[in-house]
Structures are given as structure tokens and as C-alpha cells.
Amino acid sequence: MHEITNELVEKAEGDYEMAELALLSGRRRVSDGVCFHTQQCAEKYLKAYLYEHSRAFPRIHKLNEL
């Protein structure tokens, strides 16, 4: 695996852990943070996949455009 792919996967897993921690906290007002970190997680995993398969992608944060 490429170094950049590994970096993206590590960051994605960090976002996943943050979302999971927020959910498990039992606090009521964490839904925005959970949504943000799960979107970031999905975006980074998708970019890692695209990078690993030599697919060019723009520097955007819109999953539907990736």
C-alpha cells in the first residue's frame, strides 16, 4: 500500500473512533459531531481507495462528486 493511502486510512480510522466515542458517551447533543466525523471517515476511506487504484480526484469534500 502507498504511504499516502496508509495516511488516509489512519485518519479515517481516527474519525471513526471520534464518532464512536461520541455515540458511546451517552450525551444528547453529539449528533452533529457524529455526522461530521462519519462523513470525514467515509471521505478519507474513499480517497484512499481512489489513490491506491491510481484514480485522480479533485480536492473536494463532497462524497457524491468523489
N, C-alpha and C positions, 0 to 999 in steps of 0.2 A: 504494500500500500504506500502511496505517496505521502510525504511528510505533511503537506497541506491537507490531505484527506484526513490524516490522523488528528491534526489540529482541529479541524471542523467537527469531527466525531467527538473529541474530548469536550469541546464547547457545547455541543448538542447535549451530551450526557450531563453536563453541568446545569443546563437549562431544565432538563428533565428532573434532576434532583431538586432544584429550587421549586418547581411546580409541585412535586410530590411532597416536599416539606410543608409547603403552604397548605396543601389539602389535608395533610395529617395533623396540622396544628389545631384544627377544630375551631379556628377563628372564623367569624362570619363574613368579614369584608376582604376576602382574599381572592375573589373570583377574577378580578381584573388582572392581578399578578399571575394567577394560574393560567389564564388565557394568553397573556403576553409570553410567558416562558414556554408554553406548549407550542405556540406559533413559532417562536425562535428555535425551538428544538427541531421542529419539522423542517424549517427553512435550512438549518445547518446540515441536517442529515441529507436533504435533497441536494444541496450544493456539494456535499462530499461525494454523493453518488455521481453527480454530473462531472465533477472534477476527475474522479477516478476513472470514468469512462471517456475522458478527453472530449467532453461536450462543453462548448463555450456557453457562458450565461452572463447576463448583464448584472451590474451591481445594483440590484433592487431587493426589496423586501416583500414583494407580492408573490405569494405562493402560486397563484393561478397563472402568472406570467412566467414563472420558472418552469 
